[in-house]
Structures are given as C-alpha cells and as structure tokens.
C-alpha cells in the first residue's frame, strides 16, 4: 500500500486513465477529499507474491506519483 497526498496536480480524476494504463495491477482508492498539497487523499494497493516485493512497491509508488503530480516517477 502507498498513500498518496495532494500535490502539484489538482485534477486527480483527469490522470486516472494514465495511472490505470501505466500500472494496471494497481488498485486506486480515493477518499473523496478535496486535494490540497500534503493532504492524504487516498492510497494505492498492489498485490502479489513475496518474490515480487520490490516490483510491487515500484508499481504502487509510480501510480501514486501519477495521481499526485500528473506524471510517472
């Protein structure tokens, strides 16, 4: 799980397609809060095996980066 905070990009829903296409294994949960810099507004879950841990962390972080800043890591 990777939390995502409000950041440079206020149009969270506008970047959902990019986040989903870049990281199809990511499950994105939005809390319905208005985005503000530094405010926790959701999280990303990714599931898999223990042997994939580093890859799973990267997937979650990349999806959160897209949602927060409108661009991948």
Secondary structure, 3 states (H helix, E strand, C coil): CEEEEECCCCCCHHHHHHHHHHCCCCEEEECCCCCCECCEEEEEECCCCHHHHHHHHHHHHHHHHHHHHCCCC
